[in-house]
Amino acid sequence: MRVHVAFTPDESAAAPTGVVIDVIRATSTICQALDAGYARVYCTADVEDARRLRDELEGVTLGGERLGVRIEGFDLGNSPTEYLEPRSPVLAMSTTNGTRAIVTAAERCDRVLIASLLNLGAVVEAARAHGDEVAVFCAGVKGAFALDDAYVAGRVAERLGWERSDAAEAAVRLTSSYPTAEEAFRQSRSGRNLIDNGPELEADIPYCARESVLDVVPRFQGMHGVAAEIATPCIVNRDEHRGRATSFASVADAYERSRPEYPADAIRWLAGDQPGDVVDLGAGTGKLTRGLVALGHRVTAVEPLGEMLDRLRRAVPEAHSVEGSAEQIPLPDASADVVACAQAFHWFDHAAALREIARVLRPTGRLALVWNTRDDSRPWVAELSDAIIGRETIVDGDALEPVAASALFGPVEQATFSFVQRLERETLFDLVRSRSYCAVMSPVERDEVLARVDTLYDAHAGSDGIDLPYLTECFRATLA
């Protein structure tokens, strides 16, 4: 894989994945705002275009400055520290250089990620997981080179660790010439402008110079008139003891290779025999999606992680697939007969997700929840669970209690199905790697776990592999 850097938007650069940087301060502020809870950000180059968005859309906060002064009539300036708490669902932000760079990247790339130092690690992980060449676009200042953006571009290229174009190599070398990001930012034109406007704005320099403190990966969603729409489909990490939901991005291939699908009988019990409009929410790589499609359902797969969604689209092209989260389902009201969640509901903010699920269901529509869990009644599986990777159990708090507490659905019905997955050694390794808690381990810790799995496989597997039994635990409830 190869990474290229365009030091200004006018430079020729194109790649499947684009990364846009306007670190002081547009992209830093976008990342902070979306991490704080804004649902989306609209970037406009012109002040009046931002004002028009407030008239067109509900719940819009206006943000922007000119020459270090908040724009008249706007709610906030451009400092990321002003966006630690959301004031409304939507932010309209006036940023000349940032908007131009985002639009340019969108014209040349299949997908565009928004980067700053604040979310450097998350962006690099997302770009690497896509497995495509990367072009880094520096916003610059009025079309000219900007030292601060070039510094961050060098960090992106360095962290990716791929083959570099000459420009990417120059960016890495520039980065290495400064002892710290803050020192580079202070010597940049943008940094000096903040310093000249007083200590309050100068404080944004060390704030923006912090590296990898946010997990958010904002993505360009499309144009809304002249405004570039930015959002970050996200999973709410409600269930931290299982790991980080976002960690699946780094193990999407292992997940696709090793995770089992769901029994047809279980899918029929969940979604019904008659073809209908089914939403697969938190669809991952499409393990449930393909079973729903095979039974004739019209499926819309909603998945927040682009890395997982890429695999889903290749595996199940018949399904309509969109980026989105359970807490903000990007579908119209009363548009689905069934909303299904496979191996995902425990990650959600239950109250918010159940309200959204109820919104998109038609009257008498159905909520369907399903988990594949290892059957620990087999001795070798119990050893795998107890001594190595932990047991998989579905407790009342995962399904029954939150559905009942919502008062949006009728009584919850339950059913259990069983099946066996045949595994070879490498597939078992992938299965372990694909667990969220394993994905966030250090390489040393992960290697220790895999060594123990290797020993267990040698002790119990035959010449053609080993059988891993599963229980498929199903829950369904009708909209009240």
N, C-alpha and C positions, 0 to 999 in steps of 0.2 A: 504494500500500500504506500501511497505517496501523499505528502502534504505540501501545499503551495500557499504563499502569503501574498496578498495584494495590499500594498501599503496605503493606497488610496482607492476609492470605489471605481475610478476611471481606468485603473490598470486591468489588463486582460486576465481573467481567471474564471475557471468553470470546473465544477466537480459535482458528483451526486450529492455530497453533503457540504453545505456552506455554513461557516461560523462567522457571526458578525460581532465586532468589538467597537464600542464607543465608551471606554471605561470611565472617563471623566466627562459627564457622569451618567449619560443616558442608559447604557446597558446595565450599569450597576444599579440604577434606580429601578429599572424594569424588573430585574431579578429580585430585588428587595421587596418590591410591591407585590409581585406574584407569590413570593414566599410568605408574605404576611397575610395573604388571603384575598387579594383582588382576583376576580375570576378571569379578567382579560384586560389587556392594555391596547389602546389604539394610539399609534404614533402618527403625528401629522407634522409636516414641515411648516405649515402656515398657522398662525395663531387663530385666524378666523375659522379655519377648518375645524379646529378643536372646539371652538365655541358652537359651531353648527352641530357637532356630535352631541353636545349636551341637549340641544333642542330636539334631536332625532331619537335619542335613546333615553331610557329611564335609568336612574341611579348612576349618574356619571359625575366623577370628581375630575376637575381640571387641574393639571399640573404643568408648570413651565416657568422659565425665567428668560429674561433678556438682559445681558450685561450684569448678571448677578442679582437682578431685582425681579421679584415675583411679578408676573404679568398682571396688569390691572384686571380685576374681575375673576382671576383664577383662585382656586382654593389653596394650592400648595406651590412651592417652587420646584427645583430640580434636585434637591439634596436627597439622597437615599434615606437619611435619618428621619425625613418627614413621612416616610411610608412604612413605619414599623407596625401600624395598625390600619386596617382598611376603613375608609370612610363610606364606601359604597361598593357595589359589585364591580363597577367598571371605572377604569382610569383612562382619561384622554390626555395625552402628553404631547406637548409641542417640542419637538427636537429636530432641528434642521439636518445636522450631519448624520444622526442616527437613522432617521427615516430614509434618507437617500441611500445609505449603505444597505439597509434591510431590503429595500425595493430592488436595488441592483443585484444583490445576492439571490433574491427570489427569481429573477429573470434568468439566472445562469445555473441554478442548482435545483435538484429535485426536492430537497428539504433544507430548511434554514434554522439553525440553532442560535440562540442569543447568549453571548458569553461576556463575562467579566472575571476579575480575579476572585470575586466572592463565590462564584459557582464553578471555578475552573475544573476541579476534579470531576464533578458531575457531568459537565459538558464533554470533557475528554472521554469519559467512560461511555457516554451515549454515542459520540462520534465513532469510537473504536468498535462498539457493538454493531453498528450498521455495516461495518466491513467494506466500506467504499472509500475512494479517495476524498480528500478534504481540501477545500479552499477556504482560507481565512481572510475575511474582508475587514480591513481597518477603516473606520469611518473618517478619520483624519479631521482636519479643521478647514472648512470652506474649500475642500478639494485638495488641500496640501497635506504633506506628511505630518503625523502626530507621534511624538516619541512615546507617549503613554500607551497608545493603542499598539504600537510596534512592540513594546515591551511585553504586553500580554500575548500578542501573537507568537512571540518567541517562546513563551511558557507553554502555549498550546502545542506548538510544534515539538518542543522538547519532551513534553509529557506523552504525546502520542508515540514517540519513538520510531516513527516510520521514515522511509526514504524522504529526503527533503529536496525541494527545488532550491535554486540558488537564493531566491528571496527568503525562503523559509530558513535556510542556513544562516543568512545574514541576520534575520530576526533573532535566532537563537544566540548568535554571537553578541548581538547588541544587548540582549537580556543578561548575558553572563558578565558584561562589563560593569554592571551596577551591583553594589553590595545588597541592596534591598529594593523592593518595588516602590516603597515610599520615596526613596532617594531619586529613582527614575522619574516618578510622577512629579516631584517637586521641581525638577529641572525641565519639565515639558512646558510648552506654551499654555496648555490647559491648566496645569498646576499653578503656574505663575499667575494666571488670571484669578484663580481662587485666592491665592495669597494676597494679591493686590486689593481684593474686595473685603479683606478683614478676617479676623480670627474665626468667625462663625463659619464662613465658607471654607477657610483653610482647613478646618477640622474634617472636612470631607476627604482630604487626601489620605490620611492614615486609615480612615474608614474604608475607602475603596481599595486600599492596598492590602487588605486582609485576604488570604488565599484559602479557597475551598472551605468556606464556612456555611454555605448554603447547598442543599441538595437539588434545588429546583433547576429544570432545564427548559427555559422558555422556547417556544417554537413559533415561527411564522405560520399563520393559519390561512392567510389570503388577504385580499384588499377589500375594504369597506369604503367604496368611493375612492377618495384619495388617501385614506388612512390605512396604514399597515396594521393588521390585527395580530396581536401576540397573545398566546395563552400557553398554559402548561398543564396538560392533562396529568392528574396526579392520583395516587393512591394514598388514602389517609392511613398512616401506620398505626392503627388502633391497637394492633396485637404485637407489640414490640418483642415479647418473649419468644416469638417464632422467628425473629430476625427483622430485616427491613424489607418491606414489599418492593421498594425500588431496586433491591439487590438482584431481582430476577433479570434485569436488563443485561447484566454481565454474564448470565448463564443461559441465555435464550436458546442457544444451539443444544446444550446439554438437556434442557427442559424438553425440547421438541423430540430429541432422539430417545429419551428414556421414559417420560411420563406416559402412563397408560391412558387409553381412551375410556369411554364409559359404555357399559352393556346396553344393547338396544332395548331390552326389556325395561331397564331403568329409565331410559330416555322417554319411552312411550308412557310410562307411569307419570313422569314429570310433566311432559309437554302435550300429551294426548296423541290419539291415533290420527286425527284429521289434520291435514296441513293448515298451518296458521302463520301469523306474523309473530316471530319469536325474537326477542332481544337476548343475546348472550353477553352478559355484563361482566366485565373483567375477564375477557375471553382468552387471554394469554396467547398461546400459539394455535388455538383453535381445536383443542382436544374434544370439547363438547360440540363445538360448531360443526365439525364434519359429521358427527352422528345425527345432529338435528337436520342438516341438509340431506343426509342419506334417507331420512324418513319423510322427506318432501316438504319440510317447513321452509318458509321464506325467512331467512335469518339475517339480522343485523348484528354484527359483532362489534362491541364497544370495548376498547382496550386503551389504558392510559400510556403504556410504555411502547414507544415506537419500535424498539428492538423486537419485542414480542409480536407486534402488529405486522411487521415485515414478514416474519415467518408464517403468520396466519394467512396473509394474502397469497403467499406462494402455495400453501397447503390447501386452502379452501377458496379458490377464486370465485366459486359460485355465490359465496356469501357477500353481502354488502358490509364493508368494514369501515369504522370511523374511530378516530382518537377521541377519547372522552373518559370521564370518571363516573363512578356511581353517585357521587354527590352533585354532579352537574351533567346529567345525561343529555347529550346533544340531539334529542329527538322531540317531536311534537307531542302535545297532550293527546291522550287516548289513541295511541297509534299502534299498540301491541296487544296481542292476545295473551302472551306469556312473557315474563321476564325471568330468565334463568341465570343462576350464578353458580359456576362450578369451581370449587377449590379457591373461592375468592371472598365470600361474604364476611368471613372473620376479619378481613383487612379493613372493611368499610367503617365509616362513621355511620352507625346503624340508624340513628334518628334521621339524619339528612338523607341517607341513601333510600330508606323506606319511603320517605315523602316523595322523592323523585320517582321511585318505582311505581308508587300509586298514581302519580301524575301521568305517566306514559301508558299505563294499562287502561284498556277499555273496560266498561262496566262488566262485572263478573270475570275479569281477567285474573290470571293466576301468577303467583310468585312461586318459583321452583328453585330450591337450593339443593346442591349435591356435593358430596365429598367422597373421593376414593381414599380409604384408609387401609394400611397394612393389617392383615389378620395375624395378630400376635399369638394365636393359639398354636401355630407351628413353632417348635423349639428354636430353629435357626433364625426365624423372623423375630422371635422374642429376644434372642441374643443380639441381633442387629439393632433392635430398638433400645433395649435396656442398657447395653454396654457401649454402644457406639453413637447412635444418632438420635435417640429419644423416641418416645412413643407418639403416635398420631391418635388423638382422641377428639371426638366432637362432643362438647359439653352443652348443657342447656343454654349457657350464655352465648354460644355461637349461633344459635338459630331460634329455639323456642322462646326464650325470654324476650329478645329484642322485638320479634314479630308480635308477640302478645302485647308488649308494652306500647307499641305504636298505635294500637286500636284501629289500624287501617285495614286489617284482614280478619277473616273468620278463623275458625279453629285450624291448627296445623296438623296435617296428616303426616305419618312417617312410614317408610318402607325401607327394607334392606335387601340388597342383591349381592351376589358374590361372583368372582371370576378369578382366573389365574393368569399371571403374566410370566412368560418364559424369558429369562435373562441370561445373557452371556456376561463374562467378566467386565468388559468395557461398558456395557449398558448399565450394569449395577453401579459401576463407578460414576457414570453420568447421572444416575438417579440420585446418588448421594450428593454429587456436586450441585444438582439443581435445587436442593433444599435451601430455603432462604437463609437459615442460620449457618449453613456451610459456606454459602456464597460470600458472607461478610467476614469469614475467618482470614487470618493471615496465611500466606502460602505454606509456612512451616506447620501451622496448626492443621491445615487442610491435608497436607501430605501425611501427617500422623494418623488422621482419621481414615484416609484411603488405604494406608498400610494395614490397618486393622480389618478393614473390609476385605482386603485381598486375602488375608489369613482365613477369615470366615468363609470366603468363597471356596478356597482350596479344601477346607474341611467338610463342606456339605455339597458341593456341586458335582454333577456327573460330567461325562464327556461332552454332552450336548447342552450344558448349562444348568440352570437352577430355576425351580418354580417359586414365584413370589405370589402368595394368595392375597386377595384384596376383598374388603367389604365396601360396597357402594351404599352410602347412607344418604337417603333422599327425604326431603321435606317439601310439602306443597301447601299452599293456602290461597283461598279465593278472596279477591278484593271485596271488602265489606260494603 
